[in-house]
Amino acid sequence: MLKNSTHPKVSVIILNWNGWSDTLECLESLYQINYPNYDVILVDNNSTDNSIPEIKNYIDSQREIESKYMKFKKQNKPIKIVEFTDEEANTITLHEYSLKVEDASDKILNLIKNHENYGFAKGNNIGIDYALNILNPDYILLLNNDTVVDPDFLLELVLTGESSDKIGFVGAKTYFYNNENLLQSAGGGKVDFKHGIVNEPASNKLDDGHYDTDVEIDYVGGACLLCKRQVIDLIGTLNEEFFMYWEDVDWCLKGLKYGFKSVYSYKSKIWHKYGASSDNNFKIYYLNRNRIYTIKEFAPKKDQIYFLIYFLLYRFWFENFDYLINRRDIKKSKCLIKGVYDGLKGP
């Protein structure tokens, strides 16, 4: 049970970039959950497709959503939309906000339109700052736009968070969208500092009950990451230097330094449209740079030394050989080299 039979307020932040179709299915599932005290903030990272008009059509109930996980509910629309640019979201006052929502029903979509693609970290931070300044939540939830949520997912996340003052981050049981009984992750995973990788032991495992226990993990994955307000007040928001990849790991490890645990909540369930993405140039650069940032910041000294020996004498050359010889892709090789160089010299 929640303390004093109350429901802490949660601000849910969804980041959209050229993915309106996934975003609409995510929103529809979110507006059907059984948790009574939450706000939704949709941050658009300067999409170049038709995202904004399509989102508005959905909010006005002019577009129905088809999903194998739920039936579309027209009766809970139209939803009041409150729209800002990123600059306006940063400067709006509580009085100005109250005037915008005074005639609203219980459901509001806060839409923030960024002037450029700021990446995962800064894009979400704009939503976090807005939530903390205007909506005053007890929790922040980062939710990927390509997810579909179970009606009880948020209740279970909060129940786990409220079970201990030492819990700072909570993650959900995450299934693959196209295989509803196959696990993508059990909330997150463990960090192997020696090899510069993260291990998610539940990945690609059938949900046979083996992962039906709340357990402490090193980090919660950014696809569904619940964070307590007091943690953000102490350690700050996501590290914008990362842009994309490893920022969720960095955030949780930073919280752990201050005594806040990351925990997997097995009763909270979501489905994620996650696939084996290709090694595009951005991914190669940021994954390699940011893994080195993280190891330099958090790994014990002896693990840092082990990693440098392992990575620089083996893994780096193995990957570079693959790009140059097997794939004959000089651009990917350059991205790898630059990512490693920038990681070693900064931030």
Secondary structure as GFF3:
##gff-version 3
##sequence-region A 1 347
A	DSSP	three_ten_helix	3	5	.	.	.	ID=ss1
A	DSSP	beta_strand	10	16	.	.	.	ID=ss2
A	DSSP	alpha_helix	20	30	.	.	.	ID=ss3
A	DSSP	beta_strand	38	44	.	.	.	ID=ss4
A	DSSP	alpha_helix	51	59	.	.	.	ID=ss5
A	DSSP	beta_strand	80	85	.	.	.	ID=ss6
A	DSSP	alpha_helix	86	91	.	.	.	ID=ss7
A	DSSP	alpha_helix	94	101	.	.	.	ID=ss8
A	DSSP	beta_strand	108	113	.	.	.	ID=ss9
A	DSSP	alpha_helix	119	130	.	.	.	ID=ss10
A	DSSP	pi_helix	131	135	.	.	.	ID=ss11
A	DSSP	beta_strand	139	144	.	.	.	ID=ss12
A	DSSP	beta_strand	147	149	.	.	.	ID=ss13
A	DSSP	alpha_helix	153	162	.	.	.	ID=ss14
A	DSSP	beta_strand	167	176	.	.	.	ID=ss15
A	DSSP	beta_strand	179	186	.	.	.	ID=ss16
A	DSSP	beta_strand	188	192	.	.	.	ID=ss17
A	DSSP	beta_strand	197	199	.	.	.	ID=ss18
A	DSSP	beta_strand	205	206	.	.	.	ID=ss19
A	DSSP	beta_strand	215	217	.	.	.	ID=ss20
A	DSSP	beta_strand	219	220	.	.	.	ID=ss21
A	DSSP	beta_strand	224	228	.	.	.	ID=ss22
A	DSSP	alpha_helix	229	235	.	.	.	ID=ss23
A	DSSP	three_ten_helix	240	242	.	.	.	ID=ss24
A	DSSP	alpha_helix	247	257	.	.	.	ID=ss25
A	DSSP	beta_strand	261	272	.	.	.	ID=ss26
A	DSSP	alpha_helix	281	298	.	.	.	ID=ss27
A	DSSP	alpha_helix	301	310	.	.	.	ID=ss28
A	DSSP	pi_helix	311	315	.	.	.	ID=ss29
A	DSSP	alpha_helix	316	321	.	.	.	ID=ss30
A	DSSP	pi_helix	322	326	.	.	.	ID=ss31
A	DSSP	alpha_helix	330	345	.	.	.	ID=ss32
###
